[in-house]
Structures are given as C-alpha cells and as structure tokens.
C-alpha cells in the first residue's frame, strides 16, 4: 500500500477513537448523574428566588449584530498573526495583500459605524 492511503487509515482510526472516547464519556456521565429532578431544577434560574417573569425576554437585534461584528473582527484579526510570522518569506507581495485585507476590514468597520450599529444604547 502506498503512504497516501495509509494516511487515510490513520485519520479514520483517529476519528473512530475520538468518537468512541466522546460516546464513552457521555455514557459514563449519564450513568453517574443525579436522577432526582425537583421543581427547583426545572426553573430557568437556580438562584433561590421565584422568577417573576417568563424565561422568554425579547432583546433588540442590535445586541446580536454587535456580537456578530465583534466575532467577525476578532476572527479576522487572528489572521494577522500567521501573516506576521511568514512576512519575510513572501516580501512585498504579502505586505500589499495584507494592506488590502486591512483596508477591506476598515471599510466594513466604517460602514458599520456609519449605520449606527456600534451604538450600544
């Protein structure tokens, strides 16, 4: 067999062991968990106080959009570190590409700012 196909066997074995490990841990947790379910455990909050409203509270979409923008920019900024580690290997080409990348991020940030998405209240 070639080394190429052998690598697939390693990946399949790793996936099988990982899945078996996950199923085993979930099964052990299910067996060992406490089985007494009380009214307090079924409440939305276990703080000892009676809830005075329902557990469905409407939020404005602004909070979700703000969180999504944070997530997008946080993930995009994570691309800067690998670029900085290989910058010297690729030279001017990678510098120009990164400036284009940062320019696109800044345009997106300016658009969000202009639309008022970054206003918290």
Contact map, one row per residue, 1 for C-alpha under 8 A:
1110110000000000000000000000000000000000000000000000000000000000000000000000000000000000000000000000000000000000000000000
1111110000000000000000000000000000000000000000000000000000000000000000000000000000000000000000000000000000000000000000000
1111111000000000000000000000000000000000000000000000000000000000000000000000000000000000000000000000000000000000000000000
0111111100000000000000000000000000000000000000000000000000000000000000000000000000000000000000000000000000000000000000000
1111111110000000000000000000000000000000000000000000000000000000000000000000000000000000000000000000000000000000000000000
1111111111000000000000000000000000000000000000000000000000000000000000000000000000000000000000000000000000000000000000000
0011111111100000000000000000000000000000000000000000000000000000000000000000000000000000000000000000000000000000000000000
0001111111110000000000000000000000000000000000000000000000000000000000000000000000000000000000000000000000000000000000000
0000111111111000000000000000000000000000000000000000000000000000000000000000000000000000000000000000000000000000000000000
0000011111111100000000000000000000000000000000000000000000000000000000000000000000000000000000000000000000000000000000000
0000001111111110000000000000000000000000000000000000000000000000000000000000000000000000000000000000000000000000000000000
0000000111111111000000000000000000000000000000000000000000000000000000000000000000000000000000000000000000000000000000000
0000000011111111100000000000000000000000000000000000000000000000000000000000000000000000000000000000000000000000000000000
0000000001111111110000000000000000000000000000000000000000000000000000000000000000000000000000000000000000000000000000000
0000000000111111111000000000000000000000000000000000000000000000000000000000000000000000000000000000000000000000000000000
0000000000011111111100000000000000000000000000000000000000000000000000000000000000000000000000000000000000000000000000000
0000000000001111111110000000000000000000000000000000000000000000000000000000000000000000000000000000000000000000000000000
0000000000000111111111000000000000000000000000000000000000000000000000000000000000000000000000000000000000000000000000000
0000000000000011111111100000000000000000000000000000000000000000000000000000000000000000000000000000000000000000000000000
0000000000000001111111110000000000000000000000000000000000000000000000000000000000000000000000000000000000000000000000000
0000000000000000111111111000000000000000000000000000000000000000000000000000000000000000000000000000000000000000000000000
0000000000000000011111111100000000000000000000000000000000000000000000000000000000000000000000000000000000000000000000000
0000000000000000001111111110000000000000000000000000000000000000000000000000000000000000000000000000000000000000000000000
0000000000000000000111111111000000000000000000000000000000000000000000000000000000000000000000000000000000000000000000000
0000000000000000000011111111100000000000000000000000000000000000000000000000000000000000000000000000000000000000000000000
0000000000000000000001111111110000000000000000000000000000000000000000000000000000000000000000000000000000000000000000000
0000000000000000000000111111111000000000000000000000000000000000000000000000000000000000000000000000000000000000000000000
0000000000000000000000011111111100000000000000000000000000000000000000000000000000000000000000000000000000000000000000000
0000000000000000000000001111111110000000000000000000000000000000000000000000000000000000000000000000000000000000000000000
0000000000000000000000000111111110000000000000000000000000000000000000000000000000000000000000000000000000000000000000000
0000000000000000000000000011111110000000000000000000000000000000000000000000000000000000000000000000000000000000000000000
0000000000000000000000000001111111000000000000000000000000000000000000000000000000000000000000000000000000000000000000000
0000000000000000000000000000111111100000000000000000000000000000000000000000000000000000000000000000000000000000000000000
0000000000000000000000000000000111110000000000000000000000000000000000000000000000000000000000000000000000000000000000000
0000000000000000000000000000000011111000000000000000000000000000000000000000000000000000000000000000000000000000000000000
0000000000000000000000000000000001111100000000000000000000000000000000000000000000000000000000000000000000000000000000000
0000000000000000000000000000000000111110110000000000000000000000000000000000000000000000000000000000000000000000000000000
0000000000000000000000000000000000011111110000000000000000000000000000000000000000000000000000000000000000000000000000000
0000000000000000000000000000000000001111111000000000000000000000000000000000000000000000000000000000000000000000000000000
0000000000000000000000000000000000000111111001000000000000000000000000000000000000000000000000000000000000000000000000000
0000000000000000000000000000000000001111111001000000000000000000000000000000000000000000000000000000000000000000000000000
0000000000000000000000000000000000001111111100000000000000000000000000000000000000000000000000000000000000000000000000000
0000000000000000000000000000000000000011111111000010000000000000000000000000000000000000000000000000000000000000000000000
0000000000000000000000000000000000000000011111000010001000000000000000000000000000000000000000000000000000000000000000000
0000000000000000000000000000000000000000001111110010000000000000000000000000000000000000000000000000000000000000000000000
0000000000000000000000000000000000000001101111111000000000000000000000000000000000000000000000000000000000000000000000000
0000000000000000000000000000000000000000000011111000000000000000000000000000000000000000000000000000000000000000000000000
0000000000000000000000000000000000000000000011111100000000000000000000000000000000000000000000000000000000000000000000000
0000000000000000000000000000000000000000000001111110000000000000000000000000000000000000000000000000000000000000000000000
0000000000000000000000000000000000000000000000011111000000000000000000000000000000000000000000000000000000000000000000000
0000000000000000000000000000000000000000001110001111110000000000000000000000000000000000000000000000000000000000000000000
0000000000000000000000000000000000000000000000000111110000000000000000000000000000000000000000000000000000000000000000000
0000000000000000000000000000000000000000000000000011111000000000000000000000000000000000000000000000000000000000000000000
0000000000000000000000000000000000000000000000000011111110000000000000000000000000000000000000000000000000000000000000000
0000000000000000000000000000000000000000000100000000111110000000000000000000000000000000000000000000000000000000000000000
0000000000000000000000000000000000000000000000000000011111000000000000000000000000000000000000000000000000000000000000000
0000000000000000000000000000000000000000000000000000011111100000000000000000000000000000000000000000000000000000000000000
0000000000000000000000000000000000000000000000000000000111110000000000000000000000000000000000000000000000000000000000000
0000000000000000000000000000000000000000000000000000000011111010000000000000000000000000000000000000000000000000000000000
0000000000000000000000000000000000000000000000000000000001111111000000000000000000000000000000000000000000000000000000000
0000000000000000000000000000000000000000000000000000000000111111100000000000000000000000000000000000000000000000000000000
0000000000000000000000000000000000000000000000000000000000011111110000000000000000000000000000000000000000000000000010010
0000000000000000000000000000000000000000000000000000000000111111111000000000000000000000000000000000000000000000000000010
0000000000000000000000000000000000000000000000000000000000011111111100000000000000000000000000000000000000000000000000000
0000000000000000000000000000000000000000000000000000000000001111111110000000000000000000000000000000000000000000000010000
0000000000000000000000000000000000000000000000000000000000000111111111000000000000000000000000000000000000000000000011000
0000000000000000000000000000000000000000000000000000000000000011111111100000000000000000000000000000000000000000000000000
0000000000000000000000000000000000000000000000000000000000000001111111110000000000000000000000000000000000000000000000000
0000000000000000000000000000000000000000000000000000000000000000111111111000000000000000000000000000000000000000000000000
0000000000000000000000000000000000000000000000000000000000000000011111111100000000000000000000000000000000000000000000000
0000000000000000000000000000000000000000000000000000000000000000001111111110000000000000000000000000000000000000000000000
0000000000000000000000000000000000000000000000000000000000000000000111111111000000000000000000000000000000000000000000000
0000000000000000000000000000000000000000000000000000000000000000000011111111100000000000000000000000000010000000000000000
0000000000000000000000000000000000000000000000000000000000000000000001111111110000000000000000000000000000000000000000000
0000000000000000000000000000000000000000000000000000000000000000000000111111111000000000000000000000000000000000000000000
0000000000000000000000000000000000000000000000000000000000000000000000011111111100000000000000000000000000000000000000000
0000000000000000000000000000000000000000000000000000000000000000000000001111111110000000000000000000000000000000000000000
0000000000000000000000000000000000000000000000000000000000000000000000000111111111000000000000000000000000000000000000000
0000000000000000000000000000000000000000000000000000000000000000000000000011111111100000000000000000000000000000000000000
0000000000000000000000000000000000000000000000000000000000000000000000000001111111110000000000000000000000000000000000000
0000000000000000000000000000000000000000000000000000000000000000000000000000111111111000000000000000000000000000000000000
0000000000000000000000000000000000000000000000000000000000000000000000000000011111111100000000000000000000000000000000000
0000000000000000000000000000000000000000000000000000000000000000000000000000001111111110000001000100000000000000000000000
0000000000000000000000000000000000000000000000000000000000000000000000000000000111111110000000000000000000000000000000000
0000000000000000000000000000000000000000000000000000000000000000000000000000000011111111000000000000000000000000000000000
0000000000000000000000000000000000000000000000000000000000000000000000000000000001111111110000000000000000000000000000000
0000000000000000000000000000000000000000000000000000000000000000000000000000000000111111111001100000000000000000000000000
0000000000000000000000000000000000000000000000000000000000000000000000000000000000001111111000000000000000000000000000000
0000000000000000000000000000000000000000000000000000000000000000000000000000000000000111111000000000000000000000000000000
0000000000000000000000000000000000000000000000000000000000000000000000000000000000000111111111000000000000000000000000000
0000000000000000000000000000000000000000000000000000000000000000000000000000000000000011111111100000000000000000000000000
0000000000000000000000000000000000000000000000000000000000000000000000000000000000000000011111110000000000000000000000000
0000000000000000000000000000000000000000000000000000000000000000000000000000000000000000011111111000000000000000000000000
0000000000000000000000000000000000000000000000000000000000000000000000000000000000100010011111111100000000000000000000000
0000000000000000000000000000000000000000000000000000000000000000000000000000000000000010001111111110000000000000000000000
0000000000000000000000000000000000000000000000000000000000000000000000000000000000000000000111111111000000000000000000000
0000000000000000000000000000000000000000000000000000000000000000000000000000000000000000000011111111100000000000000000000
0000000000000000000000000000000000000000000000000000000000000000000000000000000000100000000001111111110000000000000000000
0000000000000000000000000000000000000000000000000000000000000000000000000000000000000000000000111111111000000000000000000
0000000000000000000000000000000000000000000000000000000000000000000000000000000000000000000000011111111100000000000000000
0000000000000000000000000000000000000000000000000000000000000000000000000000000000000000000000001111111110000000000000000
0000000000000000000000000000000000000000000000000000000000000000000000000000000000000000000000000111111111000000000000000
0000000000000000000000000000000000000000000000000000000000000000000000000000000000000000000000000011111111100000000000000
0000000000000000000000000000000000000000000000000000000000000000000000000000000000000000000000000001111111110000000000000
0000000000000000000000000000000000000000000000000000000000000000000000001000000000000000000000000000111111111000000000000
0000000000000000000000000000000000000000000000000000000000000000000000000000000000000000000000000000011111111100000000000
0000000000000000000000000000000000000000000000000000000000000000000000000000000000000000000000000000001111111110000000000
0000000000000000000000000000000000000000000000000000000000000000000000000000000000000000000000000000000111111111000000000
0000000000000000000000000000000000000000000000000000000000000000000000000000000000000000000000000000000011111111100000000
0000000000000000000000000000000000000000000000000000000000000000000000000000000000000000000000000000000001111111110000000
0000000000000000000000000000000000000000000000000000000000000000000000000000000000000000000000000000000000111111111000000
0000000000000000000000000000000000000000000000000000000000000000000000000000000000000000000000000000000000011111111111000
0000000000000000000000000000000000000000000000000000000000000000000000000000000000000000000000000000000000001111111111000
0000000000000000000000000000000000000000000000000000000000000000000000000000000000000000000000000000000000000111111110000
0000000000000000000000000000000000000000000000000000000000000000000000000000000000000000000000000000000000000011111110000
0000000000000000000000000000000000000000000000000000000000000000000000000000000000000000000000000000000000000001111111100
0000000000000000000000000000000000000000000000000000000000000100110000000000000000000000000000000000000000000001111111110
0000000000000000000000000000000000000000000000000000000000000000010000000000000000000000000000000000000000000001100111110
0000000000000000000000000000000000000000000000000000000000000000000000000000000000000000000000000000000000000000000111111
0000000000000000000000000000000000000000000000000000000000000110000000000000000000000000000000000000000000000000000011111
0000000000000000000000000000000000000000000000000000000000000000000000000000000000000000000000000000000000000000000000111
